Amino acid sequence: MAHPPRAGEPGPFVQRLQGRLPDGHPCPAWALDDAGWRIASNLLGAVKKSHDTVKPQHIAHALATSEFLVGLLELGLAPEPGRFPAVASGKRGSFATATDERLRWLSSETSHRPWSEYNQRTNAQEPRALRPDAILELLHAKVRVFVECEMGTHTIASSLEDAAGTTVSKLNRYASFMTTGTAASAGPVQTFYAQHFPDRFAPHLLLLVQTSARQRSVEKVVSEWAAEWRRANPSGLPLDVRVRLTPEAVAEYGALLPGASAGVPSGPSPLTLTTTEADAVVRFYRSVNATFKELREAARKEGRDPPPYPVGSQEVFALSERIREQSPARQQQSAAASRPAVAR
């Protein structure tokens, strides 16, 4: 699909790009080429093609939102045996169609919502725009979710009112979009949200984060922003703001989809270890490692080549470290260390 076509054949349909995972590691990514866009338009109707240069940060946002969407679509699929092996999702024979009657998904290219706002500092109406990474519409629950990927590349707060990339500026921009508006044809004032979306769906803002550390930081700022908003606006917040990791977002919004089911992954169940078994694995590795160190040291003293460590030693070391970090005793130590000291 990505190779140059032969004479008389359409294509290529997709192009290979270089993206990066949230942890910074490079990964291949694929985007539609011209022929692919034409096929998508034939299947889905009007599809707006992005003319922006595909940059690594755009790919990262696209991967994050796609993971969220695929997780939602996968909830309603039965894990029945099929032709294709379980590679990405851990399921076999689970396929989603391009359309799903339970939801509507608007990509970043079709989610742009322009409006204007009065700026007291400049005493003028200034153009504003919402540019979410995607909009999810849950038709049964009548909920509209503006999806913003918090990739950690922007600051959370800023002293500059117009610093568009900060999390606080996003919160203010969405709140203003929900609460301010204009009067149309001498009628009552309608908020910009009601003008763009007259269906009365409840608005949500989903800040999709990639790490627990970023989640805690953003949640703290959202809580402070919400408290300040409530002090100035006793009627409450104009929208539901949530800061979630992708699996959490899939679980929460997937529960609002009719007929959604997490299903049962095909293949064997994950292996679980008791605390005693986990400790035994760690002790055995350390004992073997200590024995090999003694053998290698004795060989050096005798002028012989030291024997190599067993194949897979590094992998087993990493596994033993993970087991040690996740042990109840270690977690209790971490929890105790994170508690603030109490003066006596």
C-alpha positions as CSV (number, residue, x, y, z in Angstrom):
1,M,0.0,0.0,0.0
2,A,3.0,2.3,0.6
3,H,5.1,1.3,-2.5
4,P,5.0,3.2,-5.7
5,P,2.2,1.8,-8.0
6,R,2.8,-0.1,-11.2
7,A,1.7,1.4,-14.5
8,G,-2.1,1.9,-14.5
9,E,-2.5,1.2,-10.8
10,P,-3.7,3.7,-8.2
11,G,-1.6,4.5,-5.2
12,P,0.4,4.6,-3.1
13,F,-2.4,4.8,-0.5
14,V,-0.4,5.5,2.6
15,Q,2.9,7.2,3.4
16,R,5.4,6.2,6.2
17,L,6.2,8.9,8.7
18,Q,8.6,9.0,11.7
19,G,6.7,9.6,15.0
20,R,7.6,9.4,18.6
21,L,5.9,7.6,21.5
22,P,5.0,9.5,24.7
23,D,8.3,8.2,26.3
24,G,10.3,9.7,23.5
25,H,11.2,6.5,21.6
26,P,10.8,6.7,17.8
27,C,8.2,4.7,16.1
28,P,6.8,4.4,12.5
29,A,3.5,6.1,11.8
30,W,1.4,5.9,8.7
31,A,-0.7,8.7,7.0
32,L,-3.0,8.6,4.0
33,D,-1.5,9.6,0.7
34,D,-3.5,11.3,-2.1
35,A,-5.0,8.0,-3.3
36,G,-5.8,7.1,0.3
37,W,-7.7,10.3,0.8
38,R,-9.8,9.8,-2.3
39,I,-10.8,6.3,-1.1
40,A,-11.6,7.6,2.4
41,S,-13.8,10.3,0.8
42,N,-15.7,7.6,-1.2
43,L,-16.3,5.5,1.9
44,L,-17.0,8.2,4.5
45,G,-18.4,11.1,2.5
46,A,-16.8,14.5,2.9
47,V,-13.4,14.1,4.4
48,K,-11.3,17.2,5.0
49,K,-7.7,16.7,4.1
50,S,-5.2,18.5,6.3
51,H,-2.8,20.7,4.4
52,D,-0.5,21.3,7.4
53,T,3.0,19.9,7.3
54,V,3.0,16.6,9.3
55,K,5.4,17.3,12.2
56,P,6.4,15.0,15.0
57,Q,4.2,16.8,17.5
58,H,1.2,16.4,15.2
59,I,1.9,12.7,14.9
60,A,2.2,12.4,18.7
61,H,-1.2,14.0,19.1
62,A,-2.7,11.9,16.4
63,L,-1.4,8.7,17.9
64,A,-2.7,9.7,21.4
65,T,-6.2,10.5,20.1
66,S,-6.3,7.4,17.9
67,E,-5.5,5.2,20.8
68,F,-8.4,6.7,22.7
69,L,-10.8,6.2,19.8
70,V,-9.7,2.6,19.0
71,G,-10.1,1.8,22.7
72,L,-13.7,3.0,22.6
73,L,-14.5,1.2,19.4
74,E,-13.0,-2.0,20.7
75,L,-15.3,-2.1,23.7
76,G,-18.2,-3.3,21.7
77,L,-16.4,-6.1,19.8
78,A,-16.6,-9.8,20.6
79,P,-13.2,-11.5,20.9
80,E,-14.0,-14.3,18.4
81,P,-11.3,-16.2,16.5
82,G,-10.5,-14.6,13.1
83,R,-8.0,-14.5,10.3
84,F,-5.6,-12.0,11.8
85,P,-3.4,-12.7,14.9
86,A,-3.6,-10.6,18.0
87,V,-0.9,-8.0,17.6
88,A,-1.9,-4.5,18.8
89,S,-5.0,-5.1,21.0
90,G,-4.5,-8.6,22.3
91,K,-7.7,-9.8,20.6
92,R,-8.3,-11.9,17.5
93,G,-11.1,-11.3,15.0
94,S,-12.1,-8.0,16.5
95,F,-12.8,-5.4,13.8
96,A,-14.3,-2.0,13.9
97,T,-16.1,-0.4,11.0
98,A,-15.3,3.1,9.8
99,T,-18.6,4.3,11.3
100,D,-20.2,3.5,14.6
101,E,-23.8,4.5,15.3
102,R,-23.1,4.9,19.0
103,L,-20.7,7.9,18.6
104,R,-19.4,10.6,16.2
105,W,-15.7,11.4,16.0
106,L,-14.5,14.7,14.6
107,S,-10.8,14.8,13.9
108,S,-8.7,17.9,14.5
109,E,-9.1,19.0,10.8
110,T,-12.9,19.3,11.3
111,S,-13.0,20.4,15.0
112,H,-11.9,24.0,14.5
113,R,-14.5,26.4,16.1
114,P,-13.9,30.1,15.5
115,W,-15.5,32.8,17.7
116,S,-14.7,36.2,19.2
117,E,-14.2,37.6,22.6
118,Y,-14.1,41.1,24.2
119,N,-10.6,41.8,25.6
120,Q,-10.8,44.3,28.4
121,R,-7.0,45.0,28.2
122,T,-7.3,46.1,24.5
123,N,-11.0,47.3,24.6
124,A,-11.7,45.4,21.4
125,Q,-13.3,42.2,20.1
126,E,-10.6,39.8,19.3
127,P,-10.8,36.5,17.3
128,R,-10.6,33.3,19.2
129,A,-10.7,29.7,18.2
130,L,-11.1,26.3,19.8
131,R,-8.7,23.8,18.2
132,P,-9.2,20.5,20.0
133,D,-7.3,17.5,18.9
134,A,-10.7,15.8,18.4
135,I,-14.4,16.0,19.4
136,L,-16.2,12.9,20.6
137,E,-20.0,12.9,20.6
138,L,-21.7,10.2,22.6
139,L,-25.1,10.1,21.0
140,H,-27.0,8.0,23.6
141,A,-25.7,9.9,26.6
142,K,-25.9,13.2,24.8
143,V,-22.4,14.2,25.8
144,R,-19.9,16.1,23.7
145,V,-16.2,15.7,24.7
146,F,-13.5,18.1,23.5
147,V,-10.3,16.1,23.5
148,E,-7.1,18.0,24.2
149,C,-3.8,16.0,24.4
150,E,-1.6,17.2,27.2
151,M,1.7,15.9,25.9
152,G,3.9,17.8,28.4
153,T,5.4,20.1,25.8
154,H,3.6,23.2,27.0
155,T,3.7,24.8,30.4
156,I,0.7,24.3,32.6
157,A,0.3,27.9,33.8
158,S,1.6,31.3,32.5
159,S,1.5,34.9,33.6
160,L,0.7,35.8,30.0
161,E,-3.0,36.0,29.3
162,D,-2.6,35.2,25.6
163,A,-0.1,32.3,26.0
164,A,-2.4,30.0,24.0
165,G,-0.5,26.7,24.7
166,T,-0.8,26.7,28.5
167,T,-3.3,24.5,30.2
168,V,-4.8,27.4,32.1
169,S,-5.4,29.4,28.9
170,K,-7.2,26.4,27.5
171,L,-9.5,26.2,30.5
172,N,-10.2,30.0,30.3
173,R,-10.8,29.7,26.5
174,Y,-13.3,26.8,26.8
175,A,-15.1,28.5,29.8
176,S,-15.5,31.7,27.8
177,F,-16.8,29.7,24.8
178,M,-19.4,28.1,27.0
179,T,-20.6,31.3,28.8
180,T,-20.3,34.2,26.4
181,G,-22.1,34.8,23.1
182,T,-24.0,37.2,20.9
183,A,-27.6,37.9,20.1
184,A,-28.8,36.7,16.7
185,S,-31.5,38.7,14.8
186,A,-32.5,40.8,17.9
187,G,-33.2,37.6,19.7
188,P,-31.9,36.4,23.1
189,V,-28.2,36.1,23.6
190,Q,-26.9,32.6,22.7
191,T,-23.5,31.3,23.9
192,F,-21.0,30.5,21.3
193,Y,-21.3,26.8,22.3
194,A,-25.1,26.9,21.7
195,Q,-24.6,28.6,18.3
196,H,-22.1,26.0,17.1
197,F,-23.9,23.1,18.8
198,P,-27.7,23.7,19.2
199,D,-28.4,20.0,20.2
200,R,-27.9,20.8,24.0
201,F,-25.3,18.0,24.5
202,A,-23.5,18.3,27.8
203,P,-20.0,19.7,27.2
204,H,-16.9,17.9,28.6
205,L,-13.3,18.9,28.3
206,L,-11.0,15.8,28.4
207,L,-7.3,16.6,29.1
208,L,-5.6,13.4,27.9
209,V,-2.3,13.0,29.6
210,Q,0.5,10.4,29.1
211,T,2.0,10.0,32.5
212,S,0.7,9.9,36.1
213,A,3.1,12.7,37.1
214,R,1.7,15.0,34.4
215,Q,-1.8,13.9,35.5
216,R,-1.1,15.0,39.1
217,S,0.3,18.3,38.0
218,V,-2.6,19.2,35.6
219,E,-5.2,18.0,38.2
220,K,-3.8,20.4,40.7
221,V,-4.0,23.4,38.4
222,V,-7.5,22.4,37.2
223,S,-8.6,22.2,40.9
224,E,-7.2,25.6,41.6
225,W,-8.7,27.1,38.4
226,A,-12.1,25.6,39.3
227,A,-12.1,27.0,42.8
228,E,-11.3,30.4,41.5
229,W,-14.0,30.2,38.8
230,R,-16.6,29.1,41.4
231,R,-15.7,32.1,43.6
232,A,-16.4,34.5,40.7
233,N,-19.3,32.4,39.3
234,P,-21.5,30.9,42.1
235,S,-23.6,29.1,39.4
236,G,-20.8,26.6,39.0
237,L,-18.5,25.4,36.2
238,P,-19.7,25.7,32.6
239,L,-18.3,22.3,31.6
240,D,-17.1,19.0,33.1
241,V,-13.3,19.0,33.1
242,R,-11.5,15.7,33.4
243,V,-7.8,14.9,33.5
244,R,-7.3,11.2,32.5
245,L,-4.8,8.7,31.2
246,T,-6.0,7.0,28.1
247,P,-7.1,3.7,29.7
248,E,-9.1,5.7,32.3
249,A,-10.7,7.8,29.6
250,V,-11.7,4.7,27.6
251,A,-13.2,3.1,30.7
252,E,-15.2,6.2,31.8
253,Y,-16.5,7.3,28.4
254,G,-16.8,3.7,27.2
255,A,-19.3,3.1,30.0
256,L,-21.6,5.7,28.3
257,L,-21.7,3.7,25.1
258,P,-24.7,1.4,24.7
259,G,-23.7,-2.3,24.5
260,A,-20.1,-1.6,25.4
261,S,-18.3,-4.5,26.9
262,A,-14.6,-4.9,27.7
263,G,-14.8,-8.5,26.5
264,V,-12.3,-11.2,27.3
265,P,-8.9,-11.2,25.6
266,S,-8.1,-14.3,23.6
267,G,-5.1,-16.3,24.5
268,P,-3.9,-17.3,28.0
269,S,-4.7,-15.2,31.1
270,P,-1.9,-13.0,32.5
271,L,0.4,-14.7,34.9
272,T,0.1,-13.7,38.5
273,L,2.6,-14.3,41.3
274,T,2.0,-14.4,45.1
275,T,4.3,-12.3,47.3
276,T,6.2,-15.4,48.3
277,E,6.7,-16.5,44.7
278,A,7.9,-13.1,43.7
279,D,10.4,-12.9,46.6
280,A,11.7,-16.4,45.5
281,V,12.3,-15.2,42.0
282,V,14.3,-12.2,43.2
283,R,16.3,-14.2,45.7
284,F,17.2,-16.9,43.1
285,Y,18.4,-14.3,40.6
286,R,20.5,-12.5,43.2
287,S,22.0,-15.9,44.3
288,V,22.9,-16.9,40.7
289,N,24.3,-13.5,40.0
290,A,26.5,-13.5,43.1
291,T,27.8,-17.0,42.2
292,F,28.8,-15.9,38.7
293,K,30.5,-12.9,40.1
294,E,32.6,-15.2,42.4
295,L,33.4,-17.5,39.4
296,R,34.5,-14.6,37.2
297,E,36.7,-13.1,39.9
298,A,38.3,-16.5,40.6
299,A,39.0,-16.9,36.9
300,R,40.7,-13.5,36.6
301,K,42.9,-14.3,39.6
302,E,44.0,-17.6,37.9
303,G,44.7,-15.8,34.6
304,R,41.8,-17.5,32.8
305,D,39.0,-15.9,30.7
306,P,36.0,-15.2,33.0
307,P,32.9,-17.2,32.1
308,P,30.1,-15.1,30.5
309,Y,26.9,-14.4,32.4
310,P,24.0,-16.6,31.3
311,V,22.0,-15.5,28.3
312,G,19.1,-13.3,29.3
313,S,20.7,-12.0,32.5
314,Q,19.9,-8.4,31.7
315,E,16.3,-9.2,31.0
316,V,15.9,-11.2,34.2
317,F,17.6,-8.4,36.1
318,A,15.0,-5.9,34.8
319,L,12.2,-8.3,35.7
320,S,13.5,-8.8,39.2
321,E,13.7,-5.0,39.6
322,R,10.1,-4.6,38.5
323,I,9.0,-7.3,40.9
324,R,10.9,-5.7,43.7
325,E,9.4,-2.2,43.0
326,Q,5.9,-3.6,42.9
327,S,6.2,-5.7,46.1
328,P,3.8,-4.6,49.0
329,A,6.7,-3.9,51.3
330,R,8.4,-1.6,48.7
331,Q,5.1,0.2,48.0
332,Q,4.6,0.8,51.7
333,Q,8.1,2.3,52.0
334,S,7.3,4.6,49.1
335,A,4.0,5.7,50.6
336,A,5.7,6.4,53.9
337,A,8.4,8.4,52.3
338,S,5.9,10.5,50.4
339,R,3.9,11.4,53.5
340,P,4.9,14.8,55.0
341,A,6.7,14.8,58.3
342,V,4.7,15.9,61.3
343,A,6.4,18.2,63.8
344,R,6.2,16.9,67.4
